[in-house]
């Protein structure tokens, strides 16, 4: 089970979205770079969701999908 559940990711997104303006205020991050940092956080947190495909796909491509009628 992934530790990045939707609730955890939502909480982290909130922390990042609130933290970046604070970092801009203190001069740690340039204002022009805020979107880059938000995209980076989204990419890192999205890896957990993308990783769900690996254990949920069959090992052989010869097997037909079971969810199709």
Secondary structure by P-SEA (a helix, b strand, c coil): cccccaaaaaaaaaaaaaaaaaaaaaccccccaaaaaaaaaaaaaaccccccccccccccccccccccc
